[in-house]
C-alpha cells in the first residue's frame, strides 16, 4: 500500500486537550488534598458533588444538541471546571450550591456559547460570581481549619443541612473589611488574625483554593516547567495586586494592607496560575497576557479595597475576560514578512520609496 504523503510544513505536538487538562488537575492535587485535611469529609463530598454534577450537566447539554457526549466528557475540561469551582466554594457549603454552580458553569457559561474553546468567560469564575450574588449567606459561611467531623456527621453537614453557625467565622479579607468599617485601624484588625507564615501554608478560614499558597504556587511552577502555561499572565497578575498594595501601604499603613496580606489571602495565587492562564478566555500574545494579568491584579485590588465585596478575584477575571477580544485586536504579533497591519513588507517599502 502506497503511503499518503502530505505537503510540508509538518508540525506535531505531543499534548492533547485531555493530557493538558490532566496535567493541570495533577498540579491541583497537593493543594486540594491539603484542603481536605484541613476541612474534613464535607469538603471531599462537596468536591465530588461538583464534579458529578458538571459531568451530568455537560452530558445532558450535549445530548440536547445532538453532539457526541463521550469525546467532550473524556477531554477533562468539565472535570477541571468543576474542580476549580469547588476550590472557590466554602468547604462546608450545602450540596445544592455545588450542583447549581457546576450546572451553571458547564451549561450556561460553556455549552451555551458552543462548548470548549467558544466560551467568553471563564466558566468557574462565572459560576462563582453567580453564586456569590444569588446566595451570599451560603457563600460567606467559612469554617475554621481543622474542623473535621466524622463520616456520618459530614454527610449531615453536606447533604442534611446541619446548621454550622456555631463554628462559622470570617475569612481574613472579610474580617479586615468588617473590623476596619467599625473604626479599627489596620493593625488592630489584623492582630491575632494574620501571620505571614501561617498565611503561606493556609491554616485559616477560607475556601479550598485559599488554603496553601505555597502548594498552589508549586503547582503553578510545575505547569510553567511543563510548558502548559506561560509566566506572563501569572507574574503580571501578582504584580498588579502587589504594586498598588505596596504603594498604598507606604502612603497610609494604618489604612491599607501591604502586598503580602493581599498576595497570601483569598484566591489570588490560585487565579494567577490556574484561572487567568485559561487559553480560551485570555489573550493569545505574550504582551496581551501581560496586560490581561495586570488588569486582573489591579481590578482585584480595587474591588478588595474600595468595593463592597472583600474578595474581587472572580469579578476582576470576568471583567478582563470581556476585554480579551479588544486586547487581541490591538495587541497582536506581526506575521513574518508583513507589518502589524497585515500589509506585505516589500510593498510597504516600495510605496515609501
C-alpha positions in Angstrom: 0.0 0.0 0.0 1.5 3.3 -1.0 1.7 5.8 1.9 0.0 9.1 1.5 2.5 11.9 2.0 1.1 15.4 2.8 2.9 18.6 1.8 5.0 20.4 4.3 5.2 22.1 6.7 4.7 19.3 9.2 4.1 20.0 12.9 3.5 17.6 15.7 2.5 18.5 19.3 2.7 15.8 21.9 0.0 17.4 24.0 -3.8 16.9 23.6 -6.6 18.6 25.3 -7.1 15.6 27.6 -3.4 15.5 28.5 -3.3 19.2 29.2 -6.4 19.0 31.5 -4.9 16.0 33.3 -1.7 17.8 33.9 -3.5 20.9 35.3 -5.5 18.6 37.6 -2.4 16.9 38.7 -0.9 20.3 39.7 -4.0 20.9 41.8 -3.8 17.7 43.7 -1.4 18.7 46.5 -3.4 21.9 47.5 -6.7 20.0 47.2 -5.5 17.2 49.5 -4.2 19.7 52.0 -7.6 21.4 51.9 -9.3 18.0 52.5 -7.1 17.5 55.5 -7.9 21.0 56.9 -11.7 20.8 56.5 -12.5 17.1 56.6 -15.1 15.0 54.7 -17.6 17.7 54.0 -15.0 19.3 51.7 -14.5 15.9 50.0 -18.2 15.4 49.5 -18.7 18.9 48.1 -15.8 18.5 45.6 -17.2 15.1 44.4 -20.7 16.5 44.1 -19.4 19.4 42.0 -17.6 17.1 39.6 -20.5 14.6 39.2 -23.0 17.5 38.6 -20.7 19.0 36.0 -20.3 15.7 34.1 -24.1 15.1 34.2 -25.0 18.6 33.1 -22.5 18.6 30.3 -23.7 15.2 29.0 -27.3 16.4 29.1 -26.4 19.6 27.2 -24.5 17.7 24.6 -27.5 15.2 24.2 -29.9 18.1 23.6 -27.5 19.5 20.9 -27.2 16.0 19.4 -23.5 16.1 19.7 -21.2 13.3 20.7 -21.0 13.0 24.5 -18.1 10.7 25.1 -15.3 12.9 23.5 -16.4 16.0 25.3 -16.6 14.2 28.7 -13.3 12.4 28.3 -11.3 15.6 27.4 -11.4 16.5 31.1 -12.5 20.2 30.7 -15.8 19.7 32.6 -14.0 18.0 35.4 -11.4 20.7 35.7 -14.1 23.4 35.6 -15.9 21.8 38.5 -12.7 21.2 40.4 -11.8 24.9 40.1 -15.3 25.9 41.2 -15.1 23.5 44.2 -11.9 25.2 45.2 -13.6 28.5 45.3 -16.6 27.4 47.5 -16.8 27.4 51.3 -15.7 23.8 52.3 -18.9 23.2 54.3 -21.4 24.6 51.8 -24.5 22.6 51.2 -24.6 20.1 48.3 -27.0 22.1 46.2 -24.5 25.0 46.0 -22.1 22.8 44.2 -24.8 21.4 41.9 -26.2 24.8 40.9 -22.7 26.2 40.4 -21.5 23.3 38.3 -24.6 23.2 36.1 -24.3 27.0 35.6 -20.6 26.7 34.7 -20.9 23.9 32.1 -24.3 24.5 30.7 -24.7 28.3 30.7 -21.1 29.6 30.8 -19.7 26.9 28.5 -22.1 24.9 26.4 -24.5 27.8 25.7 -21.6 29.5 23.9 -20.8 26.5 21.8 -18.6 24.4 24.1 -14.9 24.2 24.8 -13.0 26.9 23.0 -16.0 29.1 22.4 -16.9 30.5 25.8 -16.2 34.1 26.5 -16.0 34.0 30.3 -14.1 31.5 32.5 -16.9 29.1 33.5 -15.7 28.5 37.1 -15.4 32.2 37.8 -18.8 33.0 36.1 -20.4 30.3 38.3 -18.7 31.7 41.5 -19.9 35.3 40.7 -23.5 34.0 40.1 -23.5 32.0 43.4 -22.0 34.9 45.4 -24.7 37.3 44.1 -27.5 34.9 44.4 -26.6 33.1 47.7 -24.5 35.5 49.7 -25.2 33.8 53.0 -24.2 30.3 51.9 -21.1 31.7 50.0 -19.7 33.5 53.0 -20.1 30.9 55.8 -16.4 30.0 56.4 -15.2 27.2 58.7 -12.1 27.4 60.9 -9.4 24.9 59.8 -9.1 21.5 61.4 -12.9 21.2 61.8 -13.2 17.5 60.9 -16.5 15.8 61.8 -16.9 12.0 61.3 -18.2 10.4 58.2 -21.9 10.4 59.3 -21.8 13.9 60.7 -20.1 15.0 57.5 -22.9 13.6 55.4 -25.3 15.6 57.6 -23.3 18.8 57.0 -23.2 18.5 53.2 -26.5 16.7 52.4 -28.6 17.1 55.5 -28.3 20.8 56.1 -26.8 20.5 59.6 -26.5 24.1 61.0 -22.9 25.2 61.4 -23.5 28.7 62.8 -21.6 27.8 66.0 -18.3 27.2 64.1 -18.5 29.7 61.3 -16.0 32.6 61.0 -14.9 35.3 58.6 -12.1 34.9 56.2 -9.1 37.2 56.7 -10.2 39.6 54.0 -13.8 39.7 55.3 -12.6 40.2 58.9 -10.3 43.1 57.9 -13.1 44.8 55.9 -15.6 44.4 58.7 -13.4 45.5 61.6 -12.0 48.4 59.6 -15.6 49.6 58.9 -16.1 49.6 62.7 -13.3 52.2 63.1 -10.4 50.0 63.9 -7.1 50.7 62.1 -5.5 48.0 60.0 -3.0 46.8 62.7 -5.9 46.3 65.1 -7.9 44.5 62.5 -5.0 42.1 61.7 -4.0 41.5 65.3 -4.3 37.8 66.1 -5.7 37.0 62.6 -2.7 37.2 60.3 0.8 35.7 60.4 2.7 35.6 57.1 4.0 32.0 57.5 0.6 30.7 58.6 -1.0 32.5 55.6 1.5 30.9 53.2 0.7 27.5 54.5 -3.0 28.3 54.6 -4.2 27.3 58.0 -7.0 29.8 58.1 -10.7 30.2 57.2 -11.5 30.3 53.6 -12.2 28.1 50.5 -10.1 25.1 49.4 -8.4 27.4 46.9 -7.4 29.8 49.7 -5.5 27.1 51.7 -1.8 26.7 51.0 -0.4 29.5 48.8 2.9 27.6 48.7 1.3 24.4 47.4 -0.7 26.3 44.8 2.5 28.2 43.8 4.3 24.9 43.4 1.6 23.6 41.2 1.8 26.7 39.0 5.6 26.4 38.7 5.1 22.8 37.7 2.8 23.9 34.9 5.2 26.5 33.7 8.1 24.0 33.7 5.9 21.6 31.7 5.1 24.5 29.3 1.4 24.0 29.9 1.1 27.7 30.8 3.3 30.8 30.3 4.7 33.0 33.0 3.4 36.3 31.6 -0.2 36.3 33.0 0.6 34.9 36.4 3.5 37.3 37.1 1.5 40.2 35.8 -1.4 39.5 38.0 0.7 39.1 41.1 2.4 42.4 40.3 -1.0 44.0 39.6 -2.0 43.2 43.2 1.3 43.7 44.9 2.4 47.1 43.4 -0.7 49.1 44.3 -0.8 47.4 47.7 2.8 48.4 48.4 2.2 52.0 47.2 -1.0 52.5 49.3 0.6 50.8 52.3 3.6 53.2 52.1 1.2 56.2 51.9 -1.1 55.1 54.7 0.0 51.9 56.6 -2.8 52.2 59.1 -5.5 52.1 56.4 -4.1 49.8 53.7 -2.7 46.3 53.9 0.7 45.5 52.5 1.4 43.3 49.5 2.0 40.1 51.5 -1.5 40.3 53.0 -3.1 40.6 49.6 -0.9 38.0 47.9 -1.4 35.4 50.6 -5.1 36.0 51.2 -8.0 35.0 49.1 -7.7 33.3 45.7 -5.0 35.5 44.1 -2.4 32.7 43.8 -4.9 30.2 42.5 -6.3 32.6 40.0 -2.8 33.7 38.8 -1.7 30.2 37.9 -5.0 28.3 37.2 -7.6 30.9 36.1 -6.0 33.8 34.2 -3.9 31.2 32.2 -7.0 29.7 30.6 -6.1 29.8 26.9 -9.8 30.2 25.8 -10.6 33.3 27.8 -7.2 35.1 27.8 -5.3 36.9 25.1 -3.1 35.0 22.6 0.1 37.0 22.7 2.7 37.4 25.4 2.1 41.2 25.5 -1.6 40.7 25.7 -1.3 38.2 28.5 0.8 40.7 30.4 -1.9 43.3 30.0 -4.6 40.8 30.9 -2.9 39.6 34.1 -2.0 43.2 35.1 -5.6 44.2 34.7 -6.9 41.3 36.7 -4.5 42.2 39.5 -5.3 45.9 39.6 -9.1 45.2 39.5 -8.8 42.7 42.2 -7.0 45.2 44.5 -9.5 47.9 43.7 -12.5 45.7 44.4 -11.0 44.4 47.6 -10.0 47.8 48.9 -12.9 50.1 47.9 -15.6 47.7 46.7 -18.5 46.1 48.6 -17.0 42.6 48.4 -13.9 41.6 50.4 -12.7 39.4 47.6 -12.6 40.6 44.0 -10.7 37.9 42.0 -13.8 36.4 40.2 -15.2 39.8 39.3 -11.8 41.0 38.1 -11.3 37.9 35.9 -14.7 38.3 34.3 -14.2 42.0 33.5 -10.9 41.2 31.9 -12.4 38.2 30.0 -14.8 40.7 28.4 -11.8 42.9 27.4 -9.9 39.9 25.9 -11.2 40.4 22.3 -10.2 44.1 22.5 -6.7 43.2 23.7 -6.3 40.6 20.9 -7.4 43.2 18.4 -4.8 45.8 19.3 -2.0 43.6 20.7 -1.1 41.0 18.2 2.1 39.6 16.8 3.5 40.7 13.4 3.3 37.9 10.8 6.8 37.2 9.4 7.2 39.3 6.2 4.3 41.6 7.0 3.6 44.7 9.0 1.4 44.6 12.1 -1.5 45.8 9.9 -1.1 42.8 7.7 0.5 44.5 4.7 3.5 42.9 2.9 6.8 44.5 4.0 8.0 44.6 0.4 5.0 46.6 -0.7 5.3 49.0 2.1 9.0 49.7 1.4 8.2 50.1 -2.3 5.4 52.7 -1.5 7.8 54.5 0.8 10.4 54.7 -1.9 
